[in-house]
């Protein structure tokens, strides 16, 4: 009786684990390789935007660091 229960639990776990697997065709990989799928892309984009704002305003820190466009931090 115990072996059947263990077999059922193992089988259930295998079925749940295999439910997340999928075959991806080559033309579908384009969507999976999109920037939005990369968690680091958001951080890099924010860093680039922060650099752009700092350069544009002429102030280090931009909107968060105080100072103005006159570079008088």
Short mmCIF file of the C-alpha atoms (twelve columns), coordinates in Angstrom:
data_MODEL
# 
_entry.id   MODEL 
# 
loop_
_atom_site.group_PDB 
_atom_site.id 
_atom_site.type_symbol 
_atom_site.label_atom_id 
_atom_site.label_alt_id 
_atom_site.label_comp_id 
_atom_site.label_asym_id 
_atom_site.label_seq_id 
_atom_site.Cartn_x 
_atom_site.Cartn_y 
_atom_site.Cartn_z 
_atom_site.pdbx_PDB_model_num 
ATOM 1  C CA . UNK A 1  0.000  0.000  0.000   1 
ATOM 2  C CA . UNK A 2  2.835  2.398  0.870   1 
ATOM 3  C CA . UNK A 3  4.595  1.655  -2.425  1 
ATOM 4  C CA . UNK A 4  1.504  2.553  -4.428  1 
ATOM 5  C CA . UNK A 5  1.159  5.853  -2.632  1 
ATOM 6  C CA . UNK A 6  4.835  6.648  -3.229  1 
ATOM 7  C CA . UNK A 7  4.470  5.691  -6.898  1 
ATOM 8  C CA . UNK A 8  1.450  7.994  -7.226  1 
ATOM 9  C CA . UNK A 9  3.303  10.888 -5.618  1 
ATOM 10 C CA . UNK A 10 6.333  10.369 -7.878  1 
ATOM 11 C CA . UNK A 11 4.128  10.080 -10.960 1 
ATOM 12 C CA . UNK A 12 2.231  13.239 -9.982  1 
ATOM 13 C CA . UNK A 13 5.473  15.150 -9.516  1 
ATOM 14 C CA . UNK A 14 6.748  13.987 -12.916 1 
ATOM 15 C CA . UNK A 15 3.512  15.033 -14.595 1 
ATOM 16 C CA . UNK A 16 3.625  18.465 -12.954 1 
ATOM 17 C CA . UNK A 17 7.278  18.942 -13.898 1 
ATOM 18 C CA . UNK A 18 6.686  17.938 -17.512 1 
ATOM 19 C CA . UNK A 19 3.713  20.303 -17.853 1 
ATOM 20 C CA . UNK A 20 6.086  23.293 -17.923 1 
ATOM 21 C CA . UNK A 21 8.175  21.929 -20.786 1 
ATOM 22 C CA . UNK A 22 7.471  23.022 -24.321 1 
ATOM 23 C CA . UNK A 23 9.053  22.587 -27.714 1 
ATOM 24 C CA . UNK A 24 9.989  25.904 -29.274 1 
ATOM 25 C CA . UNK A 25 10.271 26.291 -33.022 1 
ATOM 26 C CA . UNK A 26 13.142 28.366 -34.446 1 
ATOM 27 C CA . UNK A 27 10.812 31.151 -35.576 1 
ATOM 28 C CA . UNK A 28 9.317  31.388 -32.063 1 
ATOM 29 C CA . UNK A 29 12.695 31.944 -30.403 1 
ATOM 30 C CA . UNK A 30 12.695 35.522 -31.674 1 
ATOM 31 C CA . UNK A 31 9.937  36.382 -29.188 1 
ATOM 32 C CA . UNK A 32 11.632 34.568 -26.307 1 
ATOM 33 C CA . UNK A 33 14.879 36.452 -26.938 1 
ATOM 34 C CA . UNK A 34 13.123 39.815 -26.665 1 
ATOM 35 C CA . UNK A 35 14.634 42.410 -24.296 1 
ATOM 36 C CA . UNK A 36 11.579 42.308 -22.088 1 
ATOM 37 C CA . UNK A 37 12.402 38.687 -21.209 1 
ATOM 38 C CA . UNK A 38 15.790 39.742 -19.772 1 
ATOM 39 C CA . UNK A 39 15.476 40.916 -16.146 1 
ATOM 40 C CA . UNK A 40 18.783 42.805 -16.391 1 
ATOM 41 C CA . UNK A 41 17.584 44.821 -19.397 1 
ATOM 42 C CA . UNK A 42 15.411 47.058 -17.216 1 
ATOM 43 C CA . UNK A 43 18.339 47.908 -14.940 1 
ATOM 44 C CA . UNK A 44 20.593 48.676 -17.908 1 
ATOM 45 C CA . UNK A 45 17.907 50.832 -19.508 1 
ATOM 46 C CA . UNK A 46 17.368 52.804 -16.293 1 
ATOM 47 C CA . UNK A 47 21.130 53.336 -15.911 1 
ATOM 48 C CA . UNK A 48 21.344 54.599 -19.495 1 
ATOM 49 C CA . UNK A 49 18.373 56.911 -18.954 1 
ATOM 50 C CA . UNK A 50 19.876 58.219 -15.699 1 
ATOM 51 C CA . UNK A 51 23.149 58.919 -17.523 1 
ATOM 52 C CA . UNK A 52 21.260 60.711 -20.283 1 
ATOM 53 C CA . UNK A 53 19.356 62.865 -17.775 1 
ATOM 54 C CA . UNK A 54 22.541 63.736 -15.882 1 
ATOM 55 C CA . UNK A 55 24.282 64.719 -19.090 1 
ATOM 56 C CA . UNK A 56 21.285 66.615 -20.430 1 
ATOM 57 C CA . UNK A 57 20.765 68.617 -17.245 1 
ATOM 58 C CA . UNK A 58 24.443 69.113 -16.578 1 
ATOM 59 C CA . UNK A 59 23.984 67.920 -13.015 1 
ATOM 60 C CA . UNK A 60 25.226 64.783 -11.316 1 
ATOM 61 C CA . UNK A 61 22.323 62.966 -9.770  1 
ATOM 62 C CA . UNK A 62 19.718 64.403 -12.098 1 
ATOM 63 C CA . UNK A 63 16.257 64.413 -10.585 1 
ATOM 64 C CA . UNK A 64 17.282 62.529 -7.424  1 
ATOM 65 C CA . UNK A 65 20.574 64.191 -6.547  1 
ATOM 66 C CA . UNK A 66 19.418 67.770 -6.388  1 
ATOM 67 C CA . UNK A 67 21.022 70.641 -8.192  1 
ATOM 68 C CA . UNK A 68 19.847 72.176 -11.381 1 
ATOM 69 C CA . UNK A 69 20.755 72.412 -15.007 1 
ATOM 70 C CA . UNK A 70 23.358 75.042 -14.153 1 
ATOM 71 C CA . UNK A 71 25.633 72.366 -12.619 1 
ATOM 72 C CA . UNK A 72 25.476 74.026 -9.200  1 
ATOM 73 C CA . UNK A 73 25.003 70.932 -7.075  1 
# 
